[in-house]
Amino acid sequence: VQLQASGGGLVQHGGSLRLSCFVSGVTVNYQHIGWFRQAPGKEREELCCISSEDGGTRYADSVKGRFTVSRDDAKNTVYLQMNSLKSEDTATYYCKLPYYRGMHYWGKGTQVTVSS
């Protein structure tokens, strides 16, 4: 099982980015997938997740209304659309498969930098 996060970069305040998390080894529509981020000197923060059962989503208050998680089953990929970006969104972003056969899996992070 591997997760590959991509799509990070430098964006201006108020701009948008879409992150992708390509998953191999499992079928994403049977799994919960979450997005997290970690800024320098801060704890890793859970942002959102998408449910395996019905594709339902849940968001942290810090990103609710600005970020949207979605899934493309044909591409086995989960996306994080980030709008209205702020400087405090600057962080390394990770996707996570929280449980599969007794283990959890993290993708390598992708850096998002929001310039003011």
Disulfide bonds with the S-S distance in Angstrom:
Cys21-Cys95 2.15
